[in-house]
Amino acid sequence: MTELFALLSFTLFLSLVFNVIFVFYAKSTLSKVETIYTASETVSEIFTMINAYESHLRSVYELPVFYGDETLKGLLEHTNQIADYIKQYEGVYSFTQPDLEEQLSLVSTDPSDGSEEETQEEE
């Protein structure tokens, strides 16, 4: 009987040790996932802002007054390079928003977006 009690006590002790280790492992893993999620959200916001900037710069460049301006053309090329660089990290922002590029392409092709901004700026 004492052997059975000793065996059960040892098993209980091992179970407690493994459970404590598992809880600490789970907490550390969850904090890493939260960090990754936050980074993913931040990268998607940055990508959205750069895409909006690129669309705005492109609309200014296409105005008759500025069409062909080398400075704006250089800015547009530089913006495209930055956007391409950020696209390399698609795995990070696609973690939280897998269809972000589709959403951005729909927004950038929407003709009402640019005209609303121009109307608001004039007022």
N, C-alpha and C positions, 0 to 999 in steps of 0.2 A: 504494500500500500504506500509506503514512503517513497518507494522508487517511482511509482506512478505520480505522486504529488511532486516529486523533484523534476520529473520529465515535463509535466504540465507547467510548472513554475518556470522552467528554463524556456519552454516554448512561448509562454506569455512574455517573458523578458525579451526574447528575440523579436517577437511581433511588435512590441512597443518600440524597440530600437529601430526596426525597419520603418515603422509608421512615422516616427519623428524625422528620420532621414528623408522619407518621401515628402513630408510636409515642407521641410526646408527647401528641397529640390523644386517642388511645385511653386513655392513662393518666388524663388529666384528666377525660374523660367517665366512665370507670369509677368514679372517686372521687365524682363527682356522683351517679351511680346508687346508690352505697353510702350516701351521705348521704340520698337520697330514701327508700331502703329502710328505713334506721334511723328516719327521721321517721315513715314509715308504720306501722312496728311500734309506736312510741311512742304515736301517735294511737289506734291500735286498742286498746292497753292502757288508755289514759285513758278511751276510750269504754266499754270493758268495765267498768271500775271505777265509772264514773258510773251505768251501767245497774244494776249490783249495788246501789249505794247507793240508787238510786231504788226498786228493788224492796224493799229492806229498810225504807226510810222508809214506803213504801206499806203494807207489812205491819204496821208499828207504828201507822200512822194508822188502819188498819182494826180495830185492837183495840177492844173495847168501852170500855175505860178512856179511850182517847185519841180516839175517834171524834168528829169535829166540832171538835177543838181548832184554833183559828185559827193558832197558831204552827206546828204541824205542817203545816197546810194551806198556809201560806205557804212553808214549806221545800219541800214537795212541788211547788208551782208553780214555785219558783225552780229546783229540780232539773230539772223539765221544760223550762224555758227554756234551761238550760245544755246539756241533751241535744240540744235542737233546734238550738242554735247550733253544736254540734260536728257535727251531721248535715250542715251546710252543706259540710263538708270531706270528704264521702264519697269524693271522688276520691283523697284522700291515703291513707286507710286501706284503701280497696278495692284498692289496688295490691298489697298482700300478702295480704289476706283479703277476697276479693270477696263472700263469703257471711256476713260478720260479723253483719249485722243479723238474718239468719235464725237464726243460732246464738243470738244474744241473746234473740230472741223465744221460742225453744224453752226456753231456761233460765228466762226470767221467767214462763212459763206452767206450769212444772213445779212441781206442788204439793209434791213431796217436798223441794225445796230449802229452803223456809222452815221446815218442820217439823224438819229436821235441825239447823238453826242453833239453834232454840229448845231442842231436846233437849240440844245441846252446851253451851249457856249455862247451863242449869239444873244440870248436873253440875258 
